[in-house]
């Protein structure tokens, strides 16, 4: 079963690499593959703590990167909405003249 855990670690490190590069679509696609392997590995094997510890370490960093990207996207959206509101106000004033 070590092969499954190694494959899970490979997918997790690929996800982390994709997240570091900002490719969150790839992160999602790899996560689907990884979840399927995790279900099988957990059901058939209770071990390999070293690989599991490495997977968890990658996962923690991955979650932090995703949370940071989500916060950054939310800030960009907020800024875009402010700009849109400002433009709307300007256009309303310009057309009122």
C-alpha positions in Angstrom: 0.0 0.0 0.0 3.0 2.3 0.2 2.5 2.9 -3.5 -0.8 4.6 -2.9 0.6 6.7 -0.1 3.5 7.7 -2.3 1.1 8.6 -5.1 -0.9 10.7 -2.6 2.2 12.5 -1.5 3.1 13.1 -5.2 -0.3 14.6 -5.9 -0.1 16.7 -2.7 3.3 18.1 -3.7 2.0 18.8 -7.2 -1.0 20.6 -5.7 1.3 22.7 -3.6 3.5 23.5 -6.5 0.5 24.5 -8.6 -0.8 26.7 -5.7 2.6 28.4 -5.4 2.4 29.2 -9.1 -1.2 30.5 -8.7 -2.7 27.7 -10.8 -5.7 27.0 -8.6 -7.7 25.3 -11.4 -4.9 22.6 -11.4 -5.1 22.4 -7.6 -8.7 21.6 -7.8 -8.3 19.0 -10.5 -5.4 17.3 -8.6 -7.5 17.3 -5.4 -10.2 15.3 -7.0 -7.6 12.6 -7.9 -6.0 12.8 -4.5 -9.4 12.4 -2.6 -10.1 9.2 -4.6 -6.7 7.7 -3.6 -7.1 8.9 0.0 -10.4 7.0 0.3 -8.8 3.8 -0.9 -5.6 4.2 1.1 -7.3 5.0 4.4 -9.8 2.1 4.0 -7.1 -0.5 3.3 -4.1 0.7 5.3 -3.7 2.3 8.7 0.0 3.1 8.5 3.0 4.9 7.0 3.1 7.8 9.5 6.2 9.3 7.8 4.5 9.7 4.5 1.3 10.8 6.2 3.2 13.5 8.1 4.7 14.8 4.9 1.3 14.9 3.2 -0.1 16.8 6.2 2.8 19.3 6.1 2.2 19.9 2.4 -1.5 20.2 3.0 -1.1 22.8 5.7 1.0 25.0 3.4 -1.4 24.4 0.6 -4.4 25.5 2.7 -2.5 28.6 3.8 -1.7 29.5 0.1 -5.3 29.0 -0.9 -6.6 31.1 2.0 -4.1 33.9 1.1 -5.2 33.8 -2.6 -8.9 33.8 -1.5 -8.2 36.9 0.6 -6.3 38.6 -2.2 -9.1 37.8 -4.6 -11.7 39.3 -2.2 -9.6 42.4 -1.9 -9.3 42.8 -5.6 -13.1 42.4 -5.9 -13.6 45.0 -3.2 -11.3 47.4 -5.0 -13.1 46.7 -8.3 -16.4 47.4 -6.8 -15.2 50.7 -5.3 -13.8 51.7 -8.7 -17.1 50.8 -10.3 -19.0 52.8 -7.8 -16.7 55.8 -8.3 -17.1 55.6 -12.0 -20.9 55.4 -11.7 -20.9 58.4 -9.5 -18.7 60.3 -11.9 -20.8 59.4 -14.9 -24.0 60.3 -13.0 -22.5 63.8 -12.3 -21.2 64.2 -15.8 -24.5 63.3 -17.4 -26.5 65.5 -15.0 -24.7 68.6 -16.3 
